[in-house]
């Protein structure tokens, strides 16, 4: 158990988002759908697809599809380019989007999840030379992130599978500026304002299969208000100068799955958040996301490695939580993914590629474009011992006494 606690603690330290976008000047444009690595390759879907081993972090009822102890995590990295009125900016990004640990017991499932919710990061740096030959450098940086830890329970039931999660949110919003000079006649200045906040939360999810071909999933994340302190720092002082808060609206998600064949399925998701109901953003809108994906999961009994592999693709469309220039900021993306089986029982490596375009320069004044690659792992059951089929067994001898 100590090893599990240490592993979770280490991953909590590692999960830090670093996704640069010029839209971070106005809000948090990077939002995580809650899909696992497989779902990220299927148009960021997973809320209602029960026809695969699904670790959707926004619908705890799907944990009932996992028959063994599961460890799962992923690492995402990529590059994005921002273009707009302030010029062009190019930046790399990399982060751990989630970690999950699931422990089954009969029809019950218990789990711990850790994931990013949303974030924004943007920095600018300007250098200039004066008439006297002196140089100066001006740096501005915005860093915003919200994370969530869940303790979840799910139950497999004949009527419908259901799950609940007790959540804990925490995040920060940092605004940093500095002015430095290469001459002693001018004083270097640095200022930083940081808001730290946290709050408990709650989520609930249900899923149901119909005729072994159709499935439906629903989830609801309750609204909450994150509260904390605001800290002001400069080269001389560091002091708490007030309270901070960030309100999160309720999130409603619905998803569906359709089993096309023995090893293939189709998934559809829709998420909705009304940011106009809270006072967290300057220009809030009613945000939503939809995704569609298709998958060939692979035939584990095949002798061909390529037929054992999983293949998937999809697309998603999203309206960001805030507007710019009185126009919605829309994001469209296409995804593809692969699953590579490994020798460990019920374990695999998942890969996903996302190509995206966010915003429109003519409507919003800015636009982002780029790619994101995700490597995910799933399985690695170290608690359940497989049946020993190599030990001594008594072979029955036929009774020939009547012959």
C-alpha positions in Angstrom: 0.0 0.0 0.0 2.9 2.3 0.7 4.1 1.9 -2.9 0.7 3.0 -4.2 0.6 6.1 -1.9 4.1 7.1 -3.1 3.2 6.6 -6.7 0.1 8.7 -6.4 2.0 11.4 -4.6 4.8 11.5 -7.2 2.2 11.8 -10.0 0.5 14.7 -8.2 3.8 16.6 -8.3 4.4 15.7 -12.0 0.9 16.7 -13.3 1.5 20.4 -14.2 0.0 21.8 -17.3 2.1 23.8 -19.7 0.1 24.6 -22.7 0.7 28.0 -24.3 -2.1 29.9 -26.0 -2.6 33.6 -26.7 -6.2 33.2 -25.5 -4.8 32.7 -22.0 -4.8 36.5 -21.8 -8.6 36.3 -21.5 -9.4 33.0 -19.8 -8.3 29.3 -19.6 -8.6 28.0 -23.2 -7.1 24.5 -22.6 -9.8 22.2 -21.2 -9.5 18.5 -20.6 -12.5 16.4 -21.7 -11.9 13.7 -19.1 -11.4 11.0 -21.8 -8.7 8.4 -21.3 -5.9 7.9 -23.9 -8.2 5.7 -26.0 -11.0 8.3 -25.9 -8.6 11.0 -26.8 -8.0 9.2 -30.1 -11.7 8.8 -30.7 -12.7 12.5 -30.8 -12.3 12.9 -27.1 -15.3 10.7 -26.4 -16.1 8.2 -23.6 -19.0 9.3 -21.4 -21.3 6.5 -22.6 -19.2 3.9 -24.4 -19.4 0.7 -22.4 -18.0 -1.6 -25.2 -14.4 -1.1 -24.2 -12.3 -0.8 -21.0 -13.2 2.8 -20.4 -11.7 5.1 -17.8 -13.7 8.2 -18.5 -12.9 10.5 -15.6 -16.3 12.3 -15.8 -18.5 9.3 -15.6 -17.5 7.1 -12.6 -20.1 4.4 -13.4 -17.9 3.2 -16.3 -15.4 1.8 -13.8 -17.7 -1.3 -13.6 -16.2 -2.3 -17.0 -12.9 -3.0 -15.3 -12.5 -6.6 -14.0 -9.1 -6.3 -12.6 -7.0 -3.8 -10.6 -6.0 -1.0 -13.0 -3.2 1.6 -13.0 -3.5 4.1 -15.9 -1.8 7.3 -16.7 -0.8 9.3 -19.8 1.7 11.9 -21.0 0.8 14.5 -23.6 3.2 16.8 -25.5 3.0 18.9 -28.6 3.4 22.3 -30.1 1.1 25.2 -30.8 1.4 28.5 -32.8 -0.6 31.6 -31.9 -1.2 34.3 -34.4 -2.9 37.6 -33.9 -2.7 41.3 -33.2 0.3 40.9 -31.0 2.3 38.9 -33.6 3.1 35.2 -33.8 4.1 33.0 -30.9 5.3 29.4 -31.0 5.6 27.2 -27.9 6.0 23.6 -26.8 3.7 22.0 -24.3 3.8 18.9 -22.2 1.8 17.6 -19.2 0.4 14.5 -17.5 -3.4 14.8 -18.1 -4.6 12.1 -15.6 -3.8 9.3 -13.3 -6.3 6.5 -12.3 -6.2 3.6 -9.9 -9.1 1.2 -9.8 -9.7 -1.6 -7.3 -12.6 -4.1 -8.0 -14.4 -6.1 -5.4 -17.3 -8.3 -6.6 -19.8 -5.9 -8.2 -18.2 -2.9 -6.5 -15.4 -0.7 -7.9 -13.3 1.8 -5.9 -11.0 4.3 -7.5 -8.7 7.3 -7.2 -8.5 9.8 -10.1 -6.3 12.8 -10.6 -6.7 15.1 -13.6 -6.5 18.5 -15.0 -9.6 20.5 -15.6 -8.5 23.6 -17.4 -5.5 25.8 -17.8 -4.0 28.8 -19.6 -0.3 29.8 -20.1 1.1 32.7 -22.1 4.3 34.7 -21.8 5.8 37.5 -23.8 9.3 39.0 -23.7 10.4 42.3 -25.3 13.9 43.7 -25.5 14.8 47.3 -26.6 17.9 49.4 -26.9 18.0 53.1 -25.9 19.8 56.0 -27.6 22.6 55.7 -25.0 23.2 52.1 -25.8 21.5 50.7 -22.7 19.2 47.7 -23.1 16.1 46.7 -21.3 14.0 43.6 -21.1 10.3 43.4 -20.3 8.6 40.0 -19.4 5.0 39.3 -18.8 3.6 35.8 -17.9 0.2 34.5 -17.1 -0.2 31.0 -15.6 -3.6 29.6 -14.7 -4.6 26.0 -13.8 -7.3 24.0 -12.1 -7.0 20.4 -11.0 -9.3 17.8 -9.5 -8.8 14.7 -7.4 -11.6 12.2 -7.1 -12.4 9.3 -4.7 -15.0 7.3 -6.7 -17.3 4.4 -6.1 -19.2 2.4 -8.8 -21.7 -0.4 -8.6 -22.7 -2.9 -11.3 -26.4 -3.3 -11.3 -29.0 -5.1 -13.5 -31.1 -1.9 -13.8 -28.1 0.4 -14.6 -24.5 0.9 -13.5 -24.0 4.0 -11.3 -21.1 5.8 -9.7 -20.4 8.7 -7.5 -17.3 10.7 -6.8 -16.2 13.0 -4.0 -14.0 15.7 -5.6 -11.4 18.1 -4.3 -10.4 21.0 -6.6 -7.4 23.2 -6.3 -5.8 25.8 -8.6 -4.0 29.0 -9.0 -3.9 32.1 -11.2 -0.5 33.9 -11.4 0.3 37.2 -13.1 4.0 38.1 -13.3 5.8 41.1 -14.7 9.4 42.2 -14.7 11.5 45.1 -16.1 15.3 44.6 -16.1 18.1 46.9 -17.3 21.8 46.5 -18.0 22.7 49.7 -16.2 22.9 50.4 -12.5 21.2 53.8 -12.9 17.9 52.0 -13.4 16.3 49.6 -10.9 15.0 46.2 -11.9 11.4 45.7 -10.9 9.5 42.5 -10.4 5.8 42.1 -9.4 3.7 39.0 -9.0 0.1 38.5 -8.0 -1.0 34.9 -7.3 -4.5 33.6 -6.4 -4.6 30.2 -4.8 -8.0 28.5 -4.3 -9.5 25.1 -3.4 -12.9 23.5 -2.7 -14.7 20.2 -2.4 -17.1 18.9 -5.1 -19.3 16.0 -6.1 -20.1 14.2 -9.4 -22.5 11.4 -10.3 -22.8 9.2 -13.3 -24.9 6.3 -14.7 -24.6 4.0 -17.7 -26.8 1.4 -19.3 -26.6 -1.1 -22.1 -29.5 -2.0 -24.4 -29.7 -5.2 -26.5 -25.9 -5.7 -26.1 -25.5 -3.2 -29.0 -26.4 0.2 -27.7 -25.2 2.1 -24.6 -26.0 5.4 -22.9 -24.1 7.3 -20.3 -25.0 10.4 -18.3 -22.9 12.4 -15.8 -23.4 15.5 -13.7 -20.7 17.6 -12.0 -22.1 19.9 -9.3 -21.2 23.6 -9.4 -18.7 24.8 -6.7 -16.8 27.9 -5.6 -13.1 27.6 -5.1 -11.8 30.0 -2.4 -8.4 31.0 -1.1 -5.9 33.8 -0.6 -4.4 36.4 -2.9 -0.6 37.0 -2.5 1.3 40.0 -3.8 5.1 39.8 -4.3 7.8 42.2 -5.4 11.6 42.5 -4.9 11.0 43.7 -1.4 7.9 42.1 0.1 5.6 39.1 -0.1 2.2 39.4 1.6 -1.3 38.2 1.6 -3.5 41.1 0.6 -7.0 39.6 0.3 -9.2 36.7 -0.6 -9.6 35.0 -3.9 -12.3 32.8 -5.5 -13.1 31.1 -8.7 -16.6 29.7 -9.5 -17.2 26.6 -11.6 -20.6 26.0 -13.1 -22.4 22.7 -13.3 -21.3 20.4 -16.1 -23.8 18.0 -17.8 -22.5 15.3 -20.1 -24.3 12.7 -22.2 -22.7 10.0 -24.3 -23.7 7.0 -26.4 -22.0 3.9 -27.8 -22.9 1.5 -30.6 -21.3 -1.9 -31.1 -20.7 -2.2 -34.9 -19.1 -5.6 -34.8 -17.3 -8.0 -32.4 -14.2 -5.8 -32.2 -15.5 -2.4 -33.4 -17.6 0.4 -31.9 -18.8 3.9 -32.4 -19.0 6.7 -29.6 -20.6 10.1 -29.3 -20.3 12.7 -26.5 -21.8 16.0 -25.7 -20.8 18.3 -22.8 -22.5 21.5 -21.6 -21.5 24.3 -19.1 -23.2 27.6 -18.6 -20.4 30.0 -17.7 -22.9 32.9 -17.7 -24.3 31.6 -14.4 -21.0 32.3 -12.5 -18.8 35.4 -12.2 -15.4 33.9 -13.1 -14.7 35.3 -16.6 -15.0 38.7 -18.2 -17.0 37.6 -21.3 -18.6 34.3 -20.3 -20.7 32.2 -22.7 -22.6 28.9 -22.7 -19.8 26.5 -23.5 -20.3 23.1 -25.1 -18.3 20.3 -26.7 -19.3 17.4 -29.0 -17.2 14.5 -30.3 -17.6 11.5 -32.5 -15.3 8.6 -32.8 -15.0 5.1 -34.2 -12.7 2.2 -33.2 -11.4 -1.2 -34.1 -10.3 -2.6 -30.7 -8.2 -5.4 -32.1 -8.6 -9.2 -31.9 -6.7 -10.5 -28.9 -6.9 -14.1 -30.2 -5.4 -13.3 -33.6 -1.9 -14.6 -34.4 -1.2 -11.4 -36.3 0.3 -8.5 -34.2 -1.3 -5.9 -36.5 -4.8 -7.5 -36.0 -4.3 -7.5 -32.2 -3.6 -3.7 -32.4 -6.4 -1.2 -31.9 -7.1 1.6 -34.4 -9.4 4.6 -34.0 -10.2 8.1 -35.3 -12.6 10.9 -34.6 -13.2 14.6 -34.4 -14.5 17.1 -31.9 -15.9 20.6 -31.9 -15.9 23.0 -28.9 -17.1 26.5 -28.0 -14.8 27.9 -25.3 -16.2 29.3 -22.1 -15.5 33.0 -23.0 -15.8 35.2 -26.1 -13.5 37.7 -27.7 -14.5 40.6 -29.9 -18.2 39.7 -29.2 -17.7 36.4 -31.1 -17.5 32.9 -29.7 -14.1 31.2 -29.8 -14.5 27.8 -31.5 -12.1 24.9 -31.5 -12.2 22.1 -34.1 -9.9 19.1 -34.0 -9.3 15.7 -35.6 -7.8 12.7 -33.8 -6.3 9.3 -34.6 -5.1 6.6 -32.2 -3.4 3.2 -31.8 -3.3 0.6 -29.1 -0.3 -1.7 -28.8 -0.8 -4.9 -26.8 2.0 -6.0 -24.5 2.7 -9.3 -22.8 1.4 -8.4 -19.4 -2.2 -9.6 -18.8 -4.8 -7.1 -19.8 -2.2 -4.3 -20.3 -1.5 -2.1 -23.3 0.0 1.1 -24.6 -2.2 3.7 -26.2 -1.2 6.5 -28.5 -3.3 9.4 -29.7 -2.7 12.3 -32.0 -4.8 15.5 -32.0 -4.6 18.2 -34.7 -6.5 21.4 -33.7 -7.4 24.9 -34.7 -8.7 27.3 -32.0 -10.3 30.7 -32.8 -10.4 32.7 -36.0 -8.2 35.7 -36.6 -11.0 37.6 -38.5 -13.6 37.0 -35.7 -11.5 37.0 -32.6 -8.3 38.8 -33.5 -6.2 35.6 -32.6 -6.0 32.0 -33.6 -4.1 28.9 -32.4 -3.1 25.8 -34.3 -1.0 22.9 -33.4 -0.8 19.2 -32.5 -0.8 17.1 -29.3 0.5 13.6 -28.9 -0.6 11.4 -26.0 1.1 8.2 -24.7 -1.1 6.3 -22.3 -0.6 3.1 -20.3 -3.4 0.9 -18.9 -3.4 -2.4 -16.9 -0.5 -3.6 -14.8 -2.5 -5.6 -12.3 -0.1 -6.4 -9.5 -2.7 -7.7 -7.0 -4.6 -10.4 -8.9 -2.6 -13.6 -9.4 -3.4 -15.5 -12.6 -4.3 -19.2 -12.3 -1.3 -21.5 -12.1 -1.8 -24.0 -14.9 1.7 -25.4 -14.7 1.5 -27.1 -11.3 0.7 -30.7 -10.5 -2.7 -31.9 -11.6 -4.3 -35.4 -11.2 -5.3 -36.7 -14.6 -8.4 -39.0 -14.3 -7.9 -42.6 -15.6 -10.8 -44.1 -17.5 -12.6 -47.0 -15.8 -12.3 -50.1 -18.0 -13.6 -52.6 -15.5 -16.8 -53.1 -17.4 -15.0 -54.0 -20.6 
